[in-house]
Amino acid sequence: MPSMARNFKTVDYNQSLKQTVTIEECLLPGHLARFIVAIIAMLDLSAIYVRYAPRGGEPYAPEILLGLLFYGYATGVFSSRKIEKATYESIPFRFIAGGLHPDHDTVANFRKTFLPEIAELFVQVLLVAKEAGVLKLGNISLDGSKLHADASKSKAISYKRLLRLEKQLRAEVEEVLALSERADQGSLPEGLNVGEELVFRQERLANLAQAKAVLELRAEERYQAEKAEYEAKAREREEKARRKGRKPRGRKPKPPKPGPRDKDQYNFTDPESRIMKNSNNAGFDQHYNAQVATDQDSLLIVANGLSNHPVDTAEAIPTLSAVPAELGRPKAAAMDRSYYSPNNIQALETLGIDPYIATGREPRRRSWRSFFAETPAPPPDDASPIVKMAYKLRTEVGQAIYRLRKCTVEPVIGIIKEVLGFRQFSLRGLAAAAGEWCLVCLAWNLKRLHVLMSN
């Protein structure tokens, strides 16, 4: 080391390894880990405890495993292996685990086993927020986002290829059966086991038959949804023609075609996931469609949902119906154009929720003229639902409610995906993935509640 006139503070790393510190010194009273432990102590965990057998080895208390999962998901640590490692290396995790080190299998099995109970705890945390006075359910915002399924795209098969492969395998089965007739004559190729070859192809045909049935069922669901949308557009076009007394401009809506499409795909790794357009690029990947409803004042998630439907239209009612009754009923709901349908408007009004749903694409930049334009005259009573909704969004109240959508639910989803880094599920199957998404939303609420109750 070159000689220097000035002295510097240095570290003796051998001595540094022998430092003695307490966790209390490292975790300030307002630390998130302390907060999560305190919240868990307030929750009713009897539904979890009752599922443990009365005899057996000494298991880890549910409070410990819940704390590790809640803190992990709230800080971007989703892997059970990384959570186990953190109980050795991270002070907050060591505090929550109390110096214990549950292995990754224990953490993963607990997460998978108690997903229904975690969904109940999601409601309990919201009730804690309500009792604390930081959640007063009023207007909410709803949005969705595509998240990767734990499924390989290379393990998917298209409907067109499925039919071609099915035909090929049937031909091969016939060929193997023909070869079996020559077995008594001893003229089979050396090393050929007719039984094994036949079983192999029959198993593949059975798997293809299952995939085919699923794709045909999905195609029928899609056809019924597209048919309802087509009929609604046709009615709106007829009403417009009757009101204006002339044929409307533009092309007539085309009726949908039933049946599977050539590019419809089935994934053998996670059959319940589906190919959906990837928001990050121009491609398509195995996804689930995650839904979030947030309170506009507190930014707490008051309802969540998950489906394997590529479009959002059918997700509005199931998600908003999942808002816990104990919180009360939302006054209004703001949604983008992907949720627009006359049926959704009617269903929300039946639920007592005032809908504010965009009817067209929002401009990136609005001119000052359009921003300060006067509200147009109210539409006639016999106007179509889309005309009435477009007017509603132009009113002062409509603009105030809908404008908050972009700065409430969209940032919540953005933080979950970009800051916390949750972009792919660890569990397979729609029910398991939905449970994990609820865990993500619960962790967000704990993180948000920590901020709200610290102010």
MIBATI-412704 format. One record per residue (C-alpha): chain; x, y, z. Coordinates in nm, 4 decimals, always signed. Example, Ala and Ser with C-alpha at 12.3 -4.5 7.8 and 13.67 -1.06 7.14 Angstrom:
2
<rec "A"; <+1.2300; -0.4500; +0.7800>>
<rec "A"; <+1.3670; -0.1060; +0.7140>>
This chain:
455
<rec "A"; <+0.0000; +0.0000; +0.0000>>
<rec "A"; <+0.1437; +0.3368; -0.0944>>
<rec "A"; <+0.2318; +0.5691; +0.1930>>
<rec "A"; <-0.0130; +0.8493; +0.2515>>
<rec "A"; <+0.0001; +1.1467; +0.4811>>
<rec "A"; <-0.3677; +1.1150; +0.5722>>
<rec "A"; <-0.5052; +0.8416; +0.8001>>
<rec "A"; <-0.8090; +0.6336; +0.6991>>
<rec "A"; <-1.0512; +0.4304; +0.9037>>
<rec "A"; <-0.9971; +0.0629; +0.8266>>
<rec "A"; <-1.1591; -0.2668; +0.9173>>
<rec "A"; <-1.0025; -0.5795; +1.0609>>
<rec "A"; <-1.2285; -0.8356; +0.8961>>
<rec "A"; <-1.1118; -1.1189; +1.1168>>
<rec "A"; <-1.2262; -0.9207; +1.4188>>
<rec "A"; <-1.5336; -0.8020; +1.2324>>
<rec "A"; <-1.6530; -1.1621; +1.2038>>
<rec "A"; <-1.6519; -1.1816; +1.5842>>
<rec "A"; <-1.8866; -0.8863; +1.6354>>
<rec "A"; <-2.1820; -0.9484; +1.8626>>
<rec "A"; <-2.5020; -0.7653; +1.7763>>
<rec "A"; <-2.8651; -0.8173; +1.8770>>
<rec "A"; <-3.1520; -0.8353; +1.6307>>
<rec "A"; <-3.3220; -0.5626; +1.8327>>
<rec "A"; <-3.0374; -0.3278; +1.7364>>
<rec "A"; <-3.0854; -0.4047; +1.3676>>
<rec "A"; <-3.4652; -0.3977; +1.3417>>
<rec "A"; <-3.6071; -0.0617; +1.4442>>
<rec "A"; <-3.9478; -0.0636; +1.6183>>
<rec "A"; <-4.1262; +0.0328; +1.2953>>
<rec "A"; <-3.9640; -0.2344; +1.0777>>
<rec "A"; <-4.1900; -0.4287; +0.8382>>
<rec "A"; <-4.0849; -0.7635; +0.9883>>
<rec "A"; <-4.1953; -0.6524; +1.3351>>
<rec "A"; <-4.5195; -0.5194; +1.1900>>
<rec "A"; <-4.6017; -0.8476; +1.0142>>
<rec "A"; <-4.5351; -1.0485; +1.3306>>
<rec "A"; <-4.7670; -0.8134; +1.5249>>
<rec "A"; <-5.0440; -0.8425; +1.2636>>
<rec "A"; <-5.0227; -1.2240; +1.2558>>
<rec "A"; <-5.0661; -1.2245; +1.6342>>
<rec "A"; <-5.4012; -1.0468; +1.5801>>
<rec "A"; <-5.5338; -1.3037; +1.3304>>
<rec "A"; <-5.7526; -1.6047; +1.4051>>
<rec "A"; <-5.5471; -1.9070; +1.2951>>
<rec "A"; <-5.7813; -2.1725; +1.4350>>
<rec "A"; <-5.8750; -2.2917; +1.0846>>
<rec "A"; <-5.5077; -2.3767; +1.0275>>
<rec "A"; <-5.4413; -2.5318; +1.3682>>
<rec "A"; <-5.7439; -2.7609; +1.3415>>
<rec "A"; <-5.5972; -2.9291; +1.0341>>
<rec "A"; <-5.2933; -3.0572; +1.2226>>
<rec "A"; <-5.3140; -3.4152; +1.3467>>
<rec "A"; <-5.3234; -3.4547; +1.7282>>
<rec "A"; <-5.0174; -3.6812; +1.7204>>
<rec "A"; <-4.6853; -3.6792; +1.5434>>
<rec "A"; <-4.3601; -3.4903; +1.5459>>
<rec "A"; <-4.3249; -3.1340; +1.6666>>
<rec "A"; <-4.4155; -2.9111; +1.3681>>
<rec "A"; <-4.3264; -2.5474; +1.3188>>
<rec "A"; <-4.5978; -2.3164; +1.4466>>
<rec "A"; <-4.8154; -2.1689; +1.1681>>
<rec "A"; <-4.7243; -1.8177; +1.2877>>
<rec "A"; <-4.3610; -1.8805; +1.1904>>
<rec "A"; <-4.4327; -2.0155; +0.8422>>
<rec "A"; <-4.6963; -1.7506; +0.7710>>
<rec "A"; <-4.4533; -1.4805; +0.8812>>
<rec "A"; <-4.1815; -1.6122; +0.6495>>
<rec "A"; <-4.4239; -1.6311; +0.3549>>
<rec "A"; <-4.5840; -1.2922; +0.4212>>
<rec "A"; <-4.2523; -1.1129; +0.4649>>
<rec "A"; <-4.0978; -1.2993; +0.1725>>
<rec "A"; <-4.3770; -1.2105; -0.0699>>
<rec "A"; <-4.3866; -0.8521; +0.0616>>
<rec "A"; <-4.0157; -0.8076; -0.0131>>
<rec "A"; <-3.9841; -0.9994; -0.3391>>
<rec "A"; <-3.8619; -1.3354; -0.2046>>
<rec "A"; <-4.1023; -1.5957; -0.3476>>
<rec "A"; <-3.8879; -1.9097; -0.3724>>
<rec "A"; <-3.9103; -2.1501; -0.0774>>
<rec "A"; <-3.5399; -2.2278; -0.1221>>
<rec "A"; <-3.4523; -1.8583; -0.1009>>
<rec "A"; <-3.6729; -1.8205; +0.2070>>
<rec "A"; <-3.4885; -2.1077; +0.3755>>
<rec "A"; <-3.1546; -1.9493; +0.2853>>
<rec "A"; <-3.2728; -1.6126; +0.4182>>
<rec "A"; <-3.3385; -1.7615; +0.7637>>
<rec "A"; <-2.9580; -1.7981; +0.7867>>
<rec "A"; <-2.8451; -1.4807; +0.6100>>
<rec "A"; <-3.1151; -1.2145; +0.6540>>
<rec "A"; <-3.1790; -1.0506; +0.9903>>
<rec "A"; <-3.5561; -0.9900; +0.9328>>
<rec "A"; <-3.6061; -1.3546; +0.8335>>
<rec "A"; <-3.3972; -1.4721; +1.1319>>
<rec "A"; <-3.6167; -1.2590; +1.3577>>
<rec "A"; <-3.9413; -1.4022; +1.2145>>
<rec "A"; <-3.8088; -1.7597; +1.2339>>
<rec "A"; <-3.6743; -1.7038; +1.5848>>
<rec "A"; <-3.3411; -1.8616; +1.4981>>
<rec "A"; <-3.5107; -2.1707; +1.3526>>
<rec "A"; <-3.4530; -2.2791; +0.9940>>
<rec "A"; <-3.7546; -2.4482; +0.8305>>
<rec "A"; <-3.6346; -2.6271; +0.5169>>
<rec "A"; <-3.7710; -2.5318; +0.1757>>
<rec "A"; <-3.9927; -2.8419; +0.1529>>
<rec "A"; <-4.1658; -2.7449; +0.4773>>
<rec "A"; <-4.2265; -2.3894; +0.3525>>
<rec "A"; <-4.3471; -2.5064; +0.0104>>
<rec "A"; <-4.5788; -2.7745; +0.1516>>
<rec "A"; <-4.7280; -2.5305; +0.4031>>
<rec "A"; <-4.7935; -2.2760; +0.1267>>
<rec "A"; <-4.9599; -2.5334; -0.0984>>
<rec "A"; <-5.1588; -2.7024; +0.1792>>
<rec "A"; <-5.3110; -2.3948; +0.3416>>
<rec "A"; <-5.4042; -2.1824; +0.0388>>
<rec "A"; <-5.7787; -2.1806; +0.1307>>
<rec "A"; <-5.6956; -2.0639; +0.4834>>
<rec "A"; <-5.4635; -1.7939; +0.3462>>
<rec "A"; <-5.7609; -1.6643; +0.1446>>
<rec "A"; <-5.9532; -1.6292; +0.4723>>
<rec "A"; <-5.6589; -1.4421; +0.6270>>
<rec "A"; <-5.6735; -1.1992; +0.3319>>
<rec "A"; <-6.0182; -1.0944; +0.4566>>
<rec "A"; <-5.9011; -1.0757; +0.8188>>
<rec "A"; <-5.6175; -0.8370; +0.7268>>
<rec "A"; <-5.8680; -0.6107; +0.5491>>
<rec "A"; <-6.0847; -0.6107; +0.8620>>
<rec "A"; <-5.7793; -0.5088; +1.0675>>
<rec "A"; <-5.7335; -0.2173; +0.8261>>
<rec "A"; <-6.0998; -0.1256; +0.8645>>
<rec "A"; <-6.0808; -0.1369; +1.2447>>
<rec "A"; <-5.7678; +0.0787; +1.2325>>
<rec "A"; <-5.9623; +0.3385; +1.0333>>
<rec "A"; <-5.7346; +0.3339; +0.7285>>
<rec "A"; <-5.9850; +0.1506; +0.5043>>
<rec "A"; <-6.3229; +0.3107; +0.4413>>
<rec "A"; <-6.4519; +0.1384; +0.1309>>
<rec "A"; <-6.5769; +0.3886; -0.1251>>
<rec "A"; <-6.4822; +0.3974; -0.4919>>
<rec "A"; <-6.2662; +0.1190; -0.6305>>
<rec "A"; <-6.0590; +0.0600; -0.9441>>
<rec "A"; <-6.0335; -0.2707; -1.1275>>
<rec "A"; <-5.7637; -0.3921; -1.3642>>
<rec "A"; <-5.5979; -0.7129; -1.4782>>
<rec "A"; <-5.2553; -0.8310; -1.5849>>
<rec "A"; <-5.1084; -1.1421; -1.7462>>
<rec "A"; <-4.8672; -1.3450; -1.5321>>
<rec "A"; <-4.6526; -1.6374; -1.6424>>
<rec "A"; <-4.7716; -1.9829; -1.5481>>
<rec "A"; <-4.5213; -2.2400; -1.4253>>
<rec "A"; <-4.5411; -2.4093; -1.7637>>
<rec "A"; <-4.3029; -2.4494; -2.0537>>
<rec "A"; <-4.4175; -2.3133; -2.3865>>
<rec "A"; <-4.2333; -2.6012; -2.5558>>
<rec "A"; <-4.4688; -2.8472; -2.3829>>
<rec "A"; <-4.7733; -2.7059; -2.5620>>
<rec "A"; <-4.9478; -2.8432; -2.8702>>
<rec "A"; <-5.1731; -2.6599; -3.1149>>
<rec "A"; <-5.5112; -2.7973; -3.2204>>
<rec "A"; <-5.3927; -2.8287; -3.5810>>
<rec "A"; <-5.0849; -3.0276; -3.4825>>
<rec "A"; <-5.2916; -3.2330; -3.2366>>
<rec "A"; <-5.5206; -3.3536; -3.5163>>
<rec "A"; <-5.2238; -3.4334; -3.7395>>
<rec "A"; <-5.0409; -3.6206; -3.4616>>
<rec "A"; <-5.3568; -3.8083; -3.3646>>
<rec "A"; <-5.3972; -3.9288; -3.7225>>
<rec "A"; <-5.0308; -4.0314; -3.7380>>
<rec "A"; <-5.0491; -4.2273; -3.4100>>
<rec "A"; <-5.3635; -4.4112; -3.5169>>
<rec "A"; <-5.1875; -4.5163; -3.8347>>
<rec "A"; <-4.8878; -4.6337; -3.6306>>
<rec "A"; <-5.1170; -4.8349; -3.4006>>
<rec "A"; <-5.2648; -5.0086; -3.7034>>
<rec "A"; <-4.9150; -5.0784; -3.8295>>
<rec "A"; <-4.8016; -5.2229; -3.4941>>
<rec "A"; <-5.1140; -5.4415; -3.4764>>
<rec "A"; <-5.0355; -5.5704; -3.8246>>
<rec "A"; <-4.6813; -5.6518; -3.7141>>
<rec "A"; <-4.8128; -5.8404; -3.4113>>
<rec "A"; <-4.9870; -6.0852; -3.6438>>
<rec "A"; <-4.6439; -6.1816; -3.7762>>
<rec "A"; <-4.5060; -6.2501; -3.4276>>
<rec "A"; <-4.5871; -6.6222; -3.4467>>
<rec "A"; <-4.3931; -6.6485; -3.7706>>
<rec "A"; <-4.0834; -6.4995; -3.6081>>
<rec "A"; <-4.0475; -6.2344; -3.8770>>
<rec "A"; <-4.0459; -5.9259; -3.6491>>
<rec "A"; <-3.7502; -5.6839; -3.6560>>
<rec "A"; <-3.4865; -5.7645; -3.3946>>
<rec "A"; <-3.5466; -5.5895; -3.0591>>
<rec "A"; <-3.9043; -5.4839; -3.1393>>
<rec "A"; <-4.1447; -5.5294; -2.8462>>
<rec "A"; <-4.4928; -5.5072; -2.9950>>
<rec "A"; <-4.6633; -5.4736; -2.6560>>
<rec "A"; <-4.4482; -5.1809; -2.5431>>
<rec "A"; <-4.4820; -5.0004; -2.8756>>
<rec "A"; <-4.8592; -5.0419; -2.8672>>
<rec "A"; <-4.8963; -4.9218; -2.5051>>
<rec "A"; <-4.6744; -4.6196; -2.5730>>
<rec "A"; <-4.8894; -4.5049; -2.8651>>
<rec "A"; <-5.2178; -4.5759; -2.6916>>
<rec "A"; <-5.1085; -4.3671; -2.3913>>
<rec "A"; <-5.0186; -4.0788; -2.6205>>
<rec "A"; <-5.3558; -4.1091; -2.7944>>
<rec "A"; <-5.5308; -4.0959; -2.4565>>
<rec "A"; <-5.3380; -3.7787; -2.3642>>
<rec "A"; <-5.4243; -3.6234; -2.6990>>
<rec "A"; <-5.7915; -3.7144; -2.6534>>
<rec "A"; <-5.7930; -3.5338; -2.3172>>
<rec "A"; <-5.6252; -3.2287; -2.4713>>
<rec "A"; <-5.8711; -3.2325; -2.7606>>
<rec "A"; <-6.1711; -3.2435; -2.5262>>
<rec "A"; <-6.0363; -2.9472; -2.3262>>
<rec "A"; <-5.9716; -2.7389; -2.6388>>
<rec "A"; <-6.3197; -2.8120; -2.7723>>
<rec "A"; <-6.4758; -2.7113; -2.4394>>
<rec "A"; <-6.2756; -2.3879; -2.4341>>
<rec "A"; <-6.3771; -2.3184; -2.7931>>
<rec "A"; <-6.7434; -2.3541; -2.7005>>
<rec "A"; <-6.7012; -2.1129; -2.4063>>
<rec "A"; <-6.5285; -1.8633; -2.6361>>
<rec "A"; <-6.8002; -1.9002; -2.8994>>
<rec "A"; <-7.0772; -1.8295; -2.6507>>
<rec "A"; <-6.8949; -1.5186; -2.5208>>
<rec "A"; <-6.8226; -1.3912; -2.8741>>
<rec "A"; <-7.1811; -1.4652; -2.9775>>
<rec "A"; <-7.3163; -1.2554; -2.6899>>
<rec "A"; <-7.0778; -0.9721; -2.7808>>
<rec "A"; <-7.1786; -0.9939; -3.1478>>
<rec "A"; <-7.5485; -0.9811; -3.0622>>
<rec "A"; <-7.4917; -0.6781; -2.8364>>
<rec "A"; <-7.3039; -0.4938; -3.1140>>
<rec "A"; <-7.5744; -0.5834; -3.3650>>
<rec "A"; <-7.8450; -0.4450; -3.1353>>
<rec "A"; <-7.6487; -0.1232; -3.0819>>
<rec "A"; <-7.6102; -0.0859; -3.4588>>
<rec "A"; <-7.9828; -0.1363; -3.5118>>
<rec "A"; <-8.0684; +0.1177; -3.2414>>
<rec "A"; <-7.8291; +0.3690; -3.3976>>
<rec "A"; <-7.9869; +0.3176; -3.7400>>
<rec "A"; <-8.3377; +0.3599; -3.5964>>
<rec "A"; <-8.2408; +0.6729; -3.4031>>
<rec "A"; <-8.0654; +0.8460; -3.6945>>
<rec "A"; <-8.2962; +0.7171; -3.9641>>
<rec "A"; <-8.0143; +0.5958; -4.1868>>
<rec "A"; <-7.7709; +0.3097; -4.2200>>
<rec "A"; <-7.4767; +0.3455; -3.9774>>
<rec "A"; <-7.1280; +0.3853; -4.1173>>
<rec "A"; <-6.8688; +0.1133; -4.0890>>
<rec "A"; <-6.8808; -0.2575; -4.1464>>
<rec "A"; <-7.1395; -0.4804; -3.9913>>
<rec "A"; <-7.0088; -0.6962; -3.7057>>
<rec "A"; <-6.9263; -1.0483; -3.8226>>
<rec "A"; <-7.0840; -1.3421; -3.6404>>
<rec "A"; <-6.8284; -1.5671; -3.4683>>
<rec "A"; <-6.7462; -1.9157; -3.5916>>
<rec "A"; <-6.7879; -2.2119; -3.3555>>
<rec "A"; <-6.5283; -2.4777; -3.2918>>
<rec "A"; <-6.1547; -2.4815; -3.2074>>
<rec "A"; <-5.9068; -2.2795; -3.4122>>
<rec "A"; <-5.5857; -2.4161; -3.5582>>
<rec "A"; <-5.3680; -2.2105; -3.3218>>
<rec "A"; <-5.5578; -2.2977; -3.0018>>
<rec "A"; <-5.3054; -2.4592; -2.7677>>
<rec "A"; <-5.2984; -2.7055; -2.4796>>
<rec "A"; <-5.0064; -2.7252; -2.2368>>
<rec "A"; <-4.9125; -3.0621; -2.0867>>
<rec "A"; <-4.7095; -2.9065; -1.8002>>
<rec "A"; <-4.9962; -2.6942; -1.6663>>
<rec "A"; <-5.3068; -2.7831; -1.8699>>
<rec "A"; <-5.5187; -2.5123; -1.7071>>
<rec "A"; <-5.2892; -2.2284; -1.8177>>
<rec "A"; <-5.3410; -2.0798; -2.1622>>
<rec "A"; <-5.1467; -1.9076; -2.4350>>
<rec "A"; <-5.1992; -1.5312; -2.4017>>
<rec "A"; <-5.0391; -1.2256; -2.5552>>
<rec "A"; <-4.7299; -1.1199; -2.3634>>
<rec "A"; <-4.7393; -0.7536; -2.2630>>
<rec "A"; <-4.3562; -0.7386; -2.2656>>
<rec "A"; <-4.3128; -0.8300; -2.6312>>
<rec "A"; <-4.5041; -0.9171; -2.9434>>
<rec "A"; <-4.5100; -1.2885; -2.8618>>
<rec "A"; <-4.7386; -1.5243; -2.6760>>
<rec "A"; <-4.6670; -1.7281; -2.3605>>
<rec "A"; <-4.8353; -1.9547; -2.1069>>
<rec "A"; <-5.0203; -1.7201; -1.8723>>
<rec "A"; <-5.2939; -1.6708; -1.6200>>
<rec "A"; <-5.5048; -1.3541; -1.6084>>
<rec "A"; <-5.4734; -1.1925; -1.2634>>
<rec "A"; <-5.7359; -0.9436; -1.1430>>
<rec "A"; <-5.7075; -0.6738; -0.8757>>
<rec "A"; <-5.9667; -0.4377; -0.7265>>
<rec "A"; <-5.8174; -0.1573; -0.5177>>
<rec "A"; <-5.9743; +0.1000; -0.2914>>
<rec "A"; <-5.9036; +0.4397; -0.4484>>
<rec "A"; <-5.8282; +0.6126; -0.1178>>
<rec "A"; <-5.6053; +0.3613; +0.0613>>
<rec "A"; <-5.4681; +0.1629; -0.2387>>
<rec "A"; <-5.5434; -0.1560; -0.0455>>
<rec "A"; <-5.6496; -0.4545; -0.2564>>
<rec "A"; <-6.0080; -0.5342; -0.1543>>
<rec "A"; <-6.0641; -0.8213; -0.3996>>
<rec "A"; <-5.8554; -1.0387; -0.6260>>
<rec "A"; <-5.9166; -1.3095; -0.8808>>
<rec "A"; <-5.7437; -1.5322; -1.1331>>
<rec "A"; <-5.8670; -1.6972; -1.4504>>
<rec "A"; <-5.7372; -1.8569; -1.7670>>
<rec "A"; <-5.9465; -1.6306; -1.9907>>
<rec "A"; <-5.7316; -1.4116; -2.2190>>
<rec "A"; <-5.9776; -1.1193; -2.2138>>
<rec "A"; <-6.1011; -0.9226; -1.9118>>
<rec "A"; <-6.4678; -0.8794; -2.0044>>
<rec "A"; <-6.5939; -1.1761; -1.8045>>
<rec "A"; <-6.3732; -1.1018; -1.5007>>
<rec "A"; <-6.5415; -0.7853; -1.3714>>
<rec "A"; <-6.8396; -0.9428; -1.1934>>
<rec "A"; <-6.6556; -1.2384; -1.0299>>
<rec "A"; <-6.3827; -1.0056; -0.8987>>
<rec "A"; <-6.6151; -0.7365; -0.7648>>
<rec "A"; <-6.8437; -1.0005; -0.6150>>
<rec "A"; <-6.5410; -1.1209; -0.4152>>
<rec "A"; <-6.5234; -0.7951; -0.2166>>
<rec "A"; <-6.5855; -0.9131; +0.1434>>
<rec "A"; <-6.9349; -0.8289; +0.2647>>
<rec "A"; <-6.7856; -0.7217; +0.6003>>
<rec "A"; <-6.6258; -0.4222; +0.4275>>
<rec "A"; <-6.9527; -0.2964; +0.2863>>
<rec "A"; <-7.0384; -0.2323; -0.0747>>
<rec "A"; <-6.8254; -0.0170; -0.3089>>
<rec "A"; <-7.0001; +0.2979; -0.4250>>
<rec "A"; <-6.8497; +0.3046; -0.7736>>
<rec "A"; <-6.6063; +0.1056; -0.9863>>
<rec "A"; <-6.3720; +0.2419; -1.2549>>
<rec "A"; <-6.2528; +0.0083; -1.5323>>
<rec "A"; <-6.0838; +0.0383; -1.8707>>
<rec "A"; <-6.2397; -0.0506; -2.2060>>
<rec "A"; <-6.1426; -0.4196; -2.1845>>
<rec "A"; <-6.4274; -0.4644; -1.9321>>
<rec "A"; <-6.6945; -0.2852; -2.1316>>
<rec "A"; <-7.0119; -0.4750; -2.2115>>
<rec "A"; <-7.3808; -0.3922; -2.1620>>
<rec "A"; <-7.4114; -0.7060; -1.9468>>
<rec "A"; <-7.1378; -0.5831; -1.7096>>
<rec "A"; <-7.3086; -0.2455; -1.6752>>
<rec "A"; <-7.6402; -0.4081; -1.5911>>
<rec "A"; <-7.4831; -0.6591; -1.3502>>
<rec "A"; <-7.2920; -0.3878; -1.1605>>
<rec "A"; <-7.6029; -0.1756; -1.1262>>
<rec "A"; <-7.7856; -0.4827; -0.9914>>
<rec "A"; <-7.5089; -0.5196; -0.7310>>
<rec "A"; <-7.5581; -0.1575; -0.6323>>
<rec "A"; <-7.2202; -0.0465; -0.7729>>
<rec "A"; <-7.2119; +0.2570; -1.0000>>
<rec "A"; <-7.0054; +0.1571; -1.3088>>
<rec "A"; <-6.7617; +0.3859; -1.4890>>
<rec "A"; <-6.6247; +0.1812; -1.7792>>
<rec "A"; <-6.4324; +0.3284; -2.0723>>
<rec "A"; <-6.6091; +0.2810; -2.4068>>
<rec "A"; <-6.3072; +0.3401; -2.6302>>
<rec "A"; <-5.9323; +0.3713; -2.6315>>
<rec "A"; <-5.8027; +0.6539; -2.4151>>
<rec "A"; <-5.5843; +0.9096; -2.5953>>
<rec "A"; <-5.2253; +0.9298; -2.4722>>
<rec "A"; <-5.2375; +1.3086; -2.4708>>
<rec "A"; <-5.5491; +1.5189; -2.4484>>
<rec "A"; <-5.5564; +1.8702; -2.5847>>
<rec "A"; <-5.6552; +2.1500; -2.3514>>
<rec "A"; <-5.9700; +2.2014; -2.5597>>
<rec "A"; <-6.0929; +1.8472; -2.4992>>
<rec "A"; <-5.9857; +1.8620; -2.1334>>
<rec "A"; <-6.1898; +2.1761; -2.0649>>
<rec "A"; <-6.4714; +2.1005; -2.3088>>
<rec "A"; <-6.8218; +2.1447; -2.1742>>
<rec "A"; <-7.0187; +1.8342; -2.0904>>
<rec "A"; <-7.2512; +1.7489; -2.3815>>
<rec "A"; <-7.6268; +1.7314; -2.3410>>
<rec "A"; <-7.7577; +1.4142; -2.1747>>
<rec "A"; <-7.8505; +1.1376; -2.4243>>
<rec "A"; <-8.2154; +1.0382; -2.4726>>
<rec "A"; <-8.3644; +0.7639; -2.2562>>
<rec "A"; <-8.3663; +0.5184; -2.5465>>
<rec "A"; <-7.9965; +0.5702; -2.6242>>
<rec "A"; <-7.7720; +0.2634; -2.6364>>
<rec "A"; <-7.5686; +0.1631; -2.3265>>
<rec "A"; <-7.2430; +0.2683; -2.4916>>
<rec "A"; <-7.3765; +0.6188; -2.5627>>
<rec "A"; <-7.5039; +0.6556; -2.2064>>
<rec "A"; <-7.1724; +0.5360; -2.0599>>
<rec "A"; <-6.9707; +0.7685; -2.2856>>
<rec "A"; <-7.1776; +1.0625; -2.1589>>
<rec "A"; <-7.1427; +0.9469; -1.7987>>
<rec "A"; <-6.7635; +0.9492; -1.8286>>
<rec "A"; <-6.7733; +1.3085; -1.9580>>
<rec "A"; <-6.9530; +1.4377; -1.6494>>
<rec "A"; <-6.7555; +1.6017; -1.3704>>
<rec "A"; <-6.8192; +1.3112; -1.1342>>
<rec "A"; <-6.7364; +1.0541; -1.4016>>
<rec "A"; <-6.4064; +1.2215; -1.4864>>
<rec "A"; <-6.3102; +1.2475; -1.1193>>
<rec "A"; <-6.3759; +0.8772; -1.0515>>
<rec "A"; <-6.2337; +0.7348; -1.3733>>
<rec "A"; <-5.9244; +0.9558; -1.3712>>
<rec "A"; <-5.8117; +0.7951; -1.0437>>
<rec "A"; <-5.7961; +0.4498; -1.2054>>
<rec "A"; <-5.4570; +0.5189; -1.3590>>
<rec "A"; <-5.3034; +0.6315; -1.0309>>
<rec "A"; <-5.4576; +0.3635; -0.8083>>
<rec "A"; <-5.4857; +0.0124; -0.9483>>
<rec "A"; <-5.2244; +0.0462; -1.2253>>
<rec "A"; <-4.9422; +0.1462; -0.9849>>
<rec "A"; <-5.0353; -0.1423; -0.7523>>
<rec "A"; <-4.9976; -0.3967; -1.0335>>
<rec "A"; <-4.6834; -0.2210; -1.1559>>
<rec "A"; <-4.5157; -0.2367; -0.8142>>
<rec "A"; <-4.6073; -0.6038; -0.7695>>
<rec "A"; <-4.4573; -0.6947; -1.1075>>
<rec "A"; <-4.1680; -0.4501; -1.1411>>
<rec "A"; <-4.0558; -0.3682; -0.7854>>
<rec "A"; <-4.1378; -0.6907; -0.6018>>
<rec "A"; <-4.0660; -0.8887; -0.9176>>
<rec "A"; <-4.3634; -1.1261; -0.9087>>
<rec "A"; <-4.4032; -1.2280; -1.2725>>
<rec "A"; <-4.4435; -1.6057; -1.2552>>
<rec "A"; <-4.6366; -1.8473; -1.0376>>
<rec "A"; <-4.4596; -2.1174; -0.8421>>
<rec "A"; <-4.7688; -2.3407; -0.8273>>
<rec "A"; <-4.9466; -2.5181; -1.1123>>
<rec "A"; <-5.3174; -2.5451; -1.1797>>
<rec "A"; <-5.5787; -2.2713; -1.1727>>
<rec "A"; <-5.6870; -2.3261; -0.8114>>
<rec "A"; <-5.3297; -2.3356; -0.6755>>
<rec "A"; <-5.2197; -2.0353; -0.8826>>
<rec "A"; <-5.5282; -1.8413; -0.7656>>
<rec "A"; <-5.4307; -1.9178; -0.4066>>
<rec "A"; <-5.0775; -1.7945; -0.4660>>
<rec "A"; <-5.2110; -1.4753; -0.6262>>
<rec "A"; <-5.4225; -1.4192; -0.3148>>
<rec "A"; <-5.1033; -1.4601; -0.1089>>
<rec "A"; <-4.9337; -1.1955; -0.3247>>
<rec "A"; <-5.2258; -0.9562; -0.2734>>
<rec "A"; <-5.2271; -1.0238; +0.1012>>
<rec "A"; <-4.8555; -0.9469; +0.1183>>
<rec "A"; <-4.9134; -0.6224; -0.0738>>
<rec "A"; <-5.1844; -0.5244; +0.1744>>
<rec "A"; <-4.9508; -0.5874; +0.4682>>
<rec "A"; <-4.6826; -0.3755; +0.3046>>
<rec "A"; <-4.9323; -0.0992; +0.2288>>
<rec "A"; <-5.0968; -0.1225; +0.5721>>
<rec "A"; <-4.7532; -0.0829; +0.7296>>
<rec "A"; <-4.7163; +0.2506; +0.5486>>
<rec "A"; <-5.0698; +0.3683; +0.6275>>
<rec "A"; <-5.0479; +0.2876; +0.9982>>
<rec "A"; <-4.6996; +0.4396; +1.0299>>
<rec "A"; <-4.8199; +0.7834; +0.9212>>
